[in-house]
Amino acid sequence: MIQKINYFITRIFDIILYPFGFINEFWGVLFLSVLMSFVVLIIYKYVSSPTGIRDTKDKIKANILAIRIYKDFWKVILSSFFKSLFYVFKYFILNFGPVLLIIPILFPAFVQMDVRYGMRGYRVGEDITIKASFSRDPNELNVELLENSHFKPKMNPVYIDAFLGDEDGNDGEKIPIREVNWKVEALKEGVASIRIKVGDRLAEKSLVIGNTRSALTNKRMKESSWWHFLYPAEELLPGTDYLENITVHYPGKNISFAGIEINWLLLNLLLVVVIVLALHKRFGVEF
């Protein structure tokens, strides 16, 4: 169910961002930043207390001013100091409610931006590590990476059956690592298909080589879980015995605009802050 929800959100963002697929990525980030800014302003407008926030800030300023004016009266300084601390705490409490609501609402948007603006497809000639994780020892299975014209193997597969845990021998939960790793080299651009055969079952995951504006995902999983909030761009693996997921790690990238390269998240936060501060008076919002 979680995977279906996230996959549906991915398709919605594909439609929304389709017109921006033909221009610089900066404009897509700007468009989403504007939408996110309106969400922040609307939530603050109806959830926060502008009057309470304004009064609290005034009292903080008043107590700080009292400390500066009556600097020779230690009782006034001490009283104003603790009062200012109280109102600072109250100020954070008044802002905590809206922020607590904003984060889960905007989190899917952050993920959708990351899978589009935070990763790039592999370049021709780059090495790619493909990992297939299993629920049992892969040495006991017949596992095979099928050939593809977009990449070629660079080394024999590595089979791993180990536990990640306390190496000192103390009691504790140990996490099993059961996977097969392949290292391949990208040969030509395009959308390739990583096809892994386990016994007589076949599982696939997409692999993008070259430039793309499509949503990328590092992992395709067998079962729906909370991890799909981070990997929303592919459907579930078909029912393949013991195969849990197929993983690649796309390289990161920055957005280039006007000769400047910047991480999408930093750009997004800067834009949201500027837009929110510019419009908060029109919305009757106080920070």
JOTA-V988914 format. One record per run of one state. SS is the DSSP state (alpha for helix, beta for strand, coil for the rest). FROM is the first residue (numbers start at 1). TO is the last residue. If there is no record, write none. Layout:
BEGIN
SS FROM TO
SS FROM TO
END
This chain:
BEGIN
coil 1 1
alpha 2 16
coil 17 17
alpha 18 22
coil 23 24
alpha 25 47
coil 48 49
alpha 50 69
coil 70 73
alpha 74 117
coil 118 118
beta 119 119
coil 120 121
beta 122 122
coil 123 126
beta 127 134
coil 135 137
alpha 138 140
coil 141 142
beta 143 145
coil 146 147
beta 148 148
coil 149 150
beta 151 153
coil 154 157
beta 158 164
coil 165 174
beta 175 186
coil 187 189
beta 190 198
coil 199 200
beta 201 209
coil 210 218
beta 219 221
coil 222 225
alpha 226 229
coil 230 242
beta 243 247
coil 248 251
beta 252 252
coil 253 254
beta 255 257
coil 258 259
beta 260 262
coil 263 263
alpha 264 279
coil 280 287
END
